[in-house]
Amino acid sequence: MSKKALAFSFAFALTGFAAAQARTPPAAKPTVVLVHGAFADSSSWDGVVADLRRDGYPVVSAANPLRGAASDAAAVRTVINSIPGPVVLVGHSYGGTVISAAADGAANVKALVYVAAFAPEVGESTFDLTGKFPGSTLPAALDKPIDLPGGIHDLYIQQDKFPAQFAADVPLPKARLMAIAQRPLTDAAGGEKAVAAAWKTIPSWWVWGGGDRNIPPAAMAWMADRAHAKQVVTVPGASHVVMISHPHAVSALIETAAKAQ
């Protein structure tokens, strides 16, 4: 074959390869499902959502009923089941308890991300883990329980104590608004024993603040170690709502989990 024919053949092959590449769409990114915790709502993820959307990730901020660990997990599972592709499931605080159960047996959940969160073992409750290590000042910051039918109660953080307890590194005007808008957790949900622990079979990533007053950092370190976490990020001095005060650190870890094989 002449040099001219060889060059033409090579150029034609490259053109064909480029055309084939153009016809092959990039792999779809997993959907990130965000689950808020107690005394919060889905707006607590706003900064994280902005980062994820900018980087091309589909995002769902699931409403967490905060009524009971099993029923809340069932509600989140309906969201997971509605998503046809892979899911990265993210939980904050009590939301970690919820995702640990909701992901159990869910074939499309590829990663769990715990954001200042609980990850109970079967038979443990959120309240059990709150008191497992010293340092939580949450019990003393709670308001008088509100009676509900059936002998259970709604729990709120006292509004005047909310900024320092829950969101110490959030600008005070915003923290005060969060205190007013907080959604209560039932005492039944906090005391309910876990019946599943998906972190045993699904890889997990963890992030929390060093200044967390709700969950002692030592407790989260212990849970992350127990779960054989793939990566742990500690944000020095950050409060319990690290996803509000340091959204970029949280979204970066979520994207790391999303990209893991």
N, C-alpha and C positions, 0 to 999 in steps of 0.2 A: 504493500500500500504506500502511495506517495506521501510525502510530508504534508502536502496540502489536503489530501483526503483524510489523513489521520487527524489533522487539526480540526477539520470539519466534523468528523465523527465524534471527537472529544467534546466539541462545543455543543453538538446536538444532544449528547448524553447529559451534559450539565444542564441544558435547557429543560430536558425531560425531568431531571431530578428536581429542579427548582419548581417546575409545574406541579410535580407530585407533592412537594412540600407545601405549596400554596393550597392544594386541595385538602390537606390534612389539618383540621382545626386544632388549635391548642387545647390541651386537656382542661376540662372545666374545673374551676376552683370549688372546693367544698363550701357548703353553706355553713355559716357560723350562726349557731343558735345561742342566744344570750339569756340567762335566767337570773333575774334579780333575787335578792334575799329579803329578809325581814326588815321592816322600818324603812323601806325604800320602794322604788318602782322602776319601770323600764327606762325612764329618763336618765337614770344613773349611768346608763351606758352611752349617752349621747356622744361624748368625745371619742370613745372607742369605735362607735359606729361610723363616725365621720372618717376615721383613719381607714377602717376596713373597706368602706365603700369607695374611697379614693383609690385604694389598691385593687379594686375589682372583685371583692368578695361579696357574694350574696349574703345578706344578714337578716335574721329574724330576732326581734326582741320579744320573747315569750312572756305572757302574763302569768305570774306565779300566784295562785290563789291564797297561799299562806294559811290554809285551813287544816291541813293534815299531811304528814310526810308521804303516805302512800297515795292519797287522792291527788296531792299536788304533782307527784311524779307521774300519775296516770294522765293528768292534764297536759303536762309537757310531752309525754310520750305521743299523744295525738298529733302534736306539732311535728315531732321527729318523723312519725309515720307518713306525714303528708309530703315529705321531701323525698324526691326520687333518687337523688344522688348522695354522695358522702356528706357527713355532718361532723363539724367540730362543735362539741357541746361545752358551754362555758357557764359556770355557776359562781355567784358571789355569796359569801356567808352561808345562810341557811339554804341558798340555792345550790350549794355544793352537796348538801344532803339529798336534795331533790334530783340532781343530775346523776348521783350515784345509783339511784334506784331506776330513774327513767331510762338510762342507757342499757340496763341489764337486758341482754338478749336482742338488742337493736343492732342488726347487722350493718346498718349504714353509718353508725357512729364510729369514727376512726380515731378520735382523740378526745380527751377530757381536759379542760383547763379549769383549775381551781383558783379563784381570785379572792384572797382573804376569806377562805371558805372551810367548811366542814366536809369530811369524808368519813362517815361512820362505817364501822364494821357491822356485820349482821348482829343484831342484838344491842347495839349502842344507839343512843339518842343524841340529838343536837345538844341538849342540856347536859348530858353526861360529859361530852367533850369540852363544853364551855368551862366546866369546873375541874377538868382532869389535871390542869396545871395552874398554879397561882398566877394572878395578874389581871384577870378580867374585872373591870369595874362596872360592867353592865347591870348586874342585879341591883346595885344601889341606885342606879340611874333610872330604873323602870318606874313608871307611873302606877297609880292604883289600878288593879285589873278591872276591866269592864265585864260585867256578867253577861253571859250568852245562854240561850236555851241549852239544856242538857248538862248544865253544871260546868261548862268550860268557860274560858275567859279570853278576851282580847288583851294583848300586851302592847303598850306603847312606851317609848322613852319620853321622860318629862321634857317638855319643849325647851325649858330654860337650860337643861343639862345636855340637850342633844348636840349642839355644836362641839363642845369639848369632848363628849363621849364618842360620838360617831364620825365627826367630820372636822377634826381639829385643824387640818391643813387646807380646808376649803375656805374661801373668803366668807367672813361672818354674815354678810347679808344673804348670801346664797344658802349657807348652812341653816340660817333661821327659817328660810322658806322651806327647806327640806324638812325641818322639824314639824312644820305645819302640815306638810303634804305626806308625811310618813304613813305607810300602810301597816296595820298591826298584824302580828303573828299570834295565833292562838297558843295557849299553854299546852293544849293537847298535841299540836304539831311539834312543838319543841321537845316534848317528852316522849313522843312516839318512837318505838324501837325500829331500827332499820331492818328490812327483810331482804335487801340485796346490796351488793357492793361491787358495782361495775368496774371500779378502779383496779380490781384484782386481775381483770382480763383485758382491759382497754388501757393503753398507755396514757399517762397523765403528765401535765405540766403545771407548775405552781408559781404564784406570785402573791406577795403580801407586803404590808408596810411594817417597818420596824417600830412604829409608834402606835400600833393597833391596840385599842383599849377594850374592844369587844372580845376578840379571840387572842389569847396570849400567843405571841410569835413562837414560843417554845412548843405550844400545842400544834401549831401548823407545821413546824419543822418535823415534829414527831409523826404526824399524819403523812406528810410527804415522803418521809423515809419509809414508813410502813407500806406506802403505795409504790415504792421503787420509782419515784418520779424521774422522768427523763431530764428535766431541768427545773431548777428552783431559782427564782429571782426575788431578792429582798430589796425593797426600796427604803433606804434609810430615812427614819423619821415619819414616814407616810402613815396616815390614819387608816381606819377600817375601810374607807371608801377610796382606796388607792386608784380605782378605775376612773374616779372623778378628778382627783388631784394630779394623777400621773397617767393619763390615758394612753400616751405614746408607749410607755413601758409595757402596759397591759396589752395593747393591740400588737406590739412587736412580738410578744410571747405567743399570742394566739396565732399569728401568721407563721411563727416557727413551728408550732404544732400542726398547722394546716399543711405545711410543706414536707413534714416528716413522712418517710416511707414505712 
